[in-house]
Amino acid sequence: MKKTGNIITIDNVQNQDNFELSKIFRKEYLDFVQNPILIEQSILVTNLLFQIILDLKDNMFHKTNDYLYSPEDKKNNQTKLALWENEFIDNDKNEIKKVYKTSFFLKNRNKKQMTNALEFLKSYKNEPYTFTNSKGIKLTTSGGLIKDWYFSDKTGNFEITISLYWANKIVTLENEQWNNLKLEVLKEFTNNKQRFFILWLMEVKKYKGTTKNYKDILKVYNLNYPTIKELMRGFLAPMKMKLDNKNINENWFSFNFFIDEKNSNNIRFVPYDIKPKKTEELDLKTLEDLEKDKVKYLKNICSYKLKYIKRRHSLSIVNAQIIKNYLESNYDLFDLNYKLFLKVIKQEGKIAVDFENDSFILKMEIIYNLK
């Protein structure tokens, strides 16, 4: 971040996509339960929002050195803290600016889409805010995350002025009040409902988990699934599969989910590290619980899939058992082969329901034996 007069310019962040997301900022600005309008926005809004946070990453500092280990990190932290408070926050006339290319967010460079997103980030949470700087002086400012924006029709570039109030919430990391966010993985989800669910899941204690009533989930995320199992299959399972994919998520987290044994209207959520801790770092009970969670998740998802396949292909009891064996042996392999089955029969000019009972089993055996 560079300062010229009262203008602060954000430097480009090179080859980085992860940062600490302040819980205070998330609770005050990204509270989608109290502000459901957030979920209704285009994916462009959250792409822009998180890019702004990422670009402020190099200015993030901890309020204390308690969570830093090396002397160099502690020294750098103190430098950032002093620079932020003395050079930026203590002067209410400072302005933080950043120029972006529209093509960075939209390949089609659609001006209307971009300006609509900018205007939302200008109007959302646009109200007066008072805060106290490091010298104990109260300052008052107003505006949303973006205080103002300018779009160049000639170049397709746009410049934004970022609120000092919200920027301060983003870069200030209070005691243990932050979560690591991996932007590259989050961008794999092109639905804001999924993205905000992941933001919520980030704050659930790993390996311990929490329980939610499925109707509350439908309400909060504005979903229309008729049953708890449809919700699990249509909304939760696709997110888990992506988070489990080590090609995009080799060092963040995923989660198990299953119907609560004590209440069939509740879903149990248990986040865990994709890159697991060493066994000796987890106590025996935690390891046992995690293994039980995996078993419960697979049991739930296999049960639903079996009922779906049995109904769709009119399977007999004997043939349903064959599919059950496939599922319990390797659910992911069955799912992959079923997708291949759909692709193959489409090329043959047929549809799934053309294959009933024995003919379906025969076709799946052929698919499984493909090299």
C-alpha positions, -999 to +999 in steps of 0.1 A: +000+000+000+014+034-010+005+068+001+006+100-019-008+130-001-042+118+012-045+091-015-036+055-005-031+031-034-034-007-029-006-027-044-013-058-065-011-091-045+010-115-066+004-153-066-016-154-034-052-165-029-056-172+008-060-148+036-073-144+072-110-134+071-118-113+101-147-127+121-157-092+131-159-081+095-179-112+086-204-108+114-209-070+108-208-070+070-215-105+058-244-114+081-266-130+054-291-141+080-300-106+089-293-093+054-306-120+030-301-095+001-265-107+001-274-142-011-297-127-038-268-109-055-249-120-086-217-141-081-199-110-095-206-091-062-188-117-041-160-121-066-154-084-063-159-083-026-134-110-019-109-096-043-109-063-024-103-082+008-075-102-008-058-070-021-058-057+015-041-088+027-006-073+028-019-048+054-035-073+077-021-072+112-027-088+146-037-066+175-011-085+196+020-107+189+006-136+209-003-156+178+030-151+160+061-173+165+092-160+148+108-127+158+107-116+122+069-121+120+064-102+153+086-073+139+067-072+106+034-073+125+043-043+147+055-024+115+021-030+098+002-021+129+020+012+133+018+020+096-019+014+095-028+033+126-004+062+122-004+067+084-039+056+074-065+055+101-055+085+121-064+108+093-101+109+084-093+126+051-073+096+037-088+077+008-080+041-003-081+036-040-077+007-064-080+003-102-092-029-117-097-042-153-133-053-159-119-082-179-103-096-147-139-103-134-159-106-166-146-120-199-174-103-218-165-070-201-202-062-196-204-027-183-239-030-169-231-061-149-200-045-134-216-012-126-245-029-110-222-049-087-202-017-079-234+002-070-245-026-047-213-025-028-216+012-026-252+012-013-251-019+010-244-009+046-242+027+034-247+046+067-227+068+091-200+051+112-181+064+142-148+048+154-119+058+176-084+060+162-052+050+180-049+085+195-083+082+211-099+106+186-134+098+174-138+099+136-171+097+117-174+085+081-201+071+059-206+048+030-206+011+021-175-009+015-171+011-017-175+048-010-174+057-047-165+043-081-156+055-115-159+035-148-140+043-180-159+035-211-127+039-231-105+014-213-131-007-195-112-001-163-128+011-131-115+028-100-130+023-065-126+043-033-127+019-003-142+029+030-116+034+057-141+021+083-146-012+065-110-015+055-101-013+091-125-041+100-109-062+072-072-058+081-075-057+119-072-093+133-085-094+169-075-121+193-084-154+176-111-137+157-103-149+121-106-178+098-084-188+070-101-185+036-088-200+004-103-179-024-093-202-052-114-230-037-143-207-029-144-195-065-151-231-076-186-225-062-206-203-086-237-200-064-238-174-036-260-197-015-231-223-015-205-196-008-223-182+022-229-217+035-192-224+034-185-191+052-208-203+079-192-238+080-158-222+084-168-211+119-181-245+130-155-262+153-137-288+133-141-325+144-168-314+169-195-301+146-230-287+151-266-296+144-292-276+124-328-282+117-332-287+079-362-264+077-340-236+092-315-243+065-341-240+038-353-207+052-319-191+057-306-200+022-339-196+005-340-232-008-370-252-020-361-289-014-392-309-004-375-333+020-344-334+041-329-361+019-334-339-012-317-311+006-287-333+014-285-347-022-291-315-041-274-288-019-250-304+005-235-334-014-222-313-044-204-289-020-188-318-001-176-335-033-159-303-045-143-296-011-132-333-010-115-328-044-078-326-036-070-312-070-086-279-059-086-283-022-054-300-009-049-280+022-082-264+033-112-283+047-143-303+039-172-317+060-194-347+068-231-344+071-258-369+082-293-371+097-291-367+134-299-400+152-318-382+179-340-361+156-347-370+120-354-333+111-319-323+121-287-325+101-254-330+118-224-311+103-188-320+111-160-300+094-125-316+092-092-308+076-086-321+041-049-324+049-054-342+083-033-336+113-009-363+124-027-390+143-008-383+174-021-347+174-058-358+177-071-375+208-085-411+204-121-400+210-119-373+182-105-399+158-132-424+167-159-397+163-145-386+129-146-422+117-182-426+129-192-394+111-177-408+078-197-440+082-229-421+090-224-399+060-218-428+036-247-447+050-271-417+044-258-409+009-258-446-002-293-451+011-307-422-008-288-431-040-300-467-038-337-456-035-333-432-064-317-459-087-342-486-076-371-463-084-357-449-117-347-484-131-375-505-116-350-529-099-360-562-083-349-570-047-320-591-061-308-564-085-312-537-059-288-557-037-263-557-066-264-519-068-262-517-030-230-537-031-215-514-057-224-483-036-211-497-003-179-509-019-170-475-035-197-448-037-175-424-057-167-451-083-204-459-087-213-423-091-186-419-117-197-450-136-234-439-135-224-406-151-205-426-177-236-448-182-257-417-189-231-404-213-229-437-232-267-442-236-271-406-248-247-413-276-268-444-284-299-422-286-315-436-255-325-423-220-320-437-185-356-451-181-351-473-212-330-495-190-350-514-165-341-541-140-319-568-157-310-546-187-298-518-164-276-543-144-262-557-176-253-522-189-237-512-156-216-543-156-204-533-191-196-498-179-176-512-149-156-534-172-146-506-196-109-501-196 
